[in-house]
Each structure stands twice: as structure tokens, then as C-alpha cells.
Amino acid sequence: MANPIIDEAKVKMQKAEKALNREFGTIRAGRANASLLSRVTVQYYGVETPINQVAAITVPEPRVILVTPFDKSALEDVQKGIMESDLGITPANDGSALRLVVPQLTEERRKELAKQVKAVAEEGKVAVRSIRRDAMNDLKKGHKNGDFTDDQIHDLEKQVQNETDAAVKQIDKQTDDKEQEIITG
């Protein structure tokens, strides 16, 4: 029997997993990845604009990101936006596009990034647990109002816990994958 409280919790947990995946995409792992630029904005005609709306971003080589502005007059603005971001990569300007060479990671930097991945993953788990808590509270309110019998509430709480366990397991898998990417980078 489908329950709207459980369905809503499941959707929210899936959104938390997707948000975590996007956050992992912004963590540099020694390989070129277009999502590294996802937080970069550019002053384009006086408006802060996401870089992917003013330029094509491609990965022609494993450690190179090529940023080609749609409007060549925006090249300097795009370069400035990348320089002002927290990427720590200086773009090479060839007059029509920017090349970002992602440097190899040192062992020390890999360990720092692995810690960062664990911290981001923990935030994701906290979000999932918060969703579980809210769902459990909603179920208890429903039980108190007479919407559910004692047996139903027990089964529903078990379903919420199963969804939570599945989401945490998925977060752990994403975390392991990202750590492996960093280590083998």
C-alpha cells in the first residue's frame, strides 16, 4: 500500500542523493571534468551568468578542459570569471578559447580531497536522516490522529527505515566511487 508520507520521503532522499552527486562533481580529482566549472559565473553584459550559458565546455583530453565562448567578445570576461573562482587553475588563452590544464594531484592533496569527500558525504547522510525524522514525525502525528493502526504504523516506520538505509547505502557507494577516482586520479 503506497503512502504519501513515504513516497514524499523517498523523493526527497533521491533529491539529496542527486545533490550530493552534483557536489562530488565539483571536487577536482586530477581529471578534467566539465562539472568542475559548474559553480563558475561570468560577468556577461553586467549580469552574473553561469559559464555554461556563455561558453561551450568540452574535455578534448583527459586532463584538459576547453572553454569556447559562444560570443568571442566575452573571452576576457570568461577568463576573468575562471580566475576569480576557487578552481585554482589558470586558463591559457589562445585568442578564441581557453584551455584549463588540470594538474596531477600530489599525495597530500589527494588525502585532503578524500577528507572533503567524506565531509560532503556526511552532509548528505545528515540530510537523509533529517528527511527520515520528518517522515517519522508525520507518521506519529497520523497515528495520534487515528489515521493508522498500531500495526500499520509499525510497518510504515519500517518502510521509512528501509528507504533511509537504501539512501545511505547509495551515498556510501557514491563516496567510495569518488574516493577511488581521487586515489587513482
Residue pairs with C-beta under 8 A, 6 or more apart in sequence:
3 156
3 159
5 135
5 138
5 139
5 142
5 156
5 160
6 135
6 156
6 159
6 160
6 163
8 135
9 131
9 132
9 134
9 135
9 160
9 163
10 163
12 131
13 128
13 131
13 163
13 164
13 167
14 167
16 124
16 127
16 128
16 131
16 167
17 124
17 128
17 167
17 170
17 171
17 174
19 124
19 127
20 120
20 121
20 123
20 124
20 171
20 174
21 174
22 35
22 38
23 120
23 124
24 117
24 120
24 174
24 178
25 33
25 35
25 36
25 38
26 35
26 36
26 38
26 39
27 113
27 116
27 117
27 120
27 178
27 182
28 36
28 87
28 102
28 105
28 113
29 105
29 113
29 178
29 181
29 182
29 185
30 63
30 102
30 103
30 104
30 105
30 110
30 182
30 185
31 62
31 63
31 102
31 181
31 185
32 59
32 61
32 62
32 63
32 64
32 65
32 100
32 102
33 59
33 65
34 52
34 57
34 58
34 59
34 65
36 65
36 87
36 102
37 51
37 52
37 57
37 65
37 67
37 82
37 85
37 87
38 50
38 52
39 85
39 86
40 50
40 51
40 81
40 82
40 85
40 87
41 48
41 49
41 50
41 51
41 81
42 48
42 49
42 50
42 51
42 54
42 55
42 74
42 77
42 78
42 80
42 81
43 49
43 77
43 80
43 81
44 53
44 54
44 74
44 77
51 57
51 67
51 78
51 81
51 82
54 69
54 70
54 71
54 74
54 77
54 78
55 67
55 68
55 69
55 70
55 74
55 78
56 67
56 68
56 70
57 65
57 66
57 67
58 65
58 66
58 68
59 65
59 66
60 66
63 101
63 102
63 103
63 104
64 99
64 100
64 101
64 102
65 99
65 100
65 102
66 97
66 98
66 99
66 100
67 78
67 82
67 91
67 97
67 98
67 99
67 100
68 96
68 97
68 98
69 75
69 78
69 97
72 96
75 93
75 95
75 96
75 97
75 98
78 98
79 91
79 93
79 98
82 89
82 91
82 98
82 100
83 90
83 91
87 100
89 100
89 101
89 102
89 103
91 98
91 99
91 100
92 98
92 99
92 100
92 101
104 185
105 113
105 182
105 185
110 182
110 183
110 185
113 182
114 179
114 182
114 183
117 175
117 178
117 179
117 182
118 175
118 179
121 171
121 172
121 174
121 175
124 171
125 168
125 171
128 164
128 167
128 168
128 171
129 164
131 164
132 160
132 161
132 163
132 164
135 160
136 157
136 160
139 148
139 153
139 156
139 157
139 160
140 153
142 148
142 153
143 150
143 153
148 156
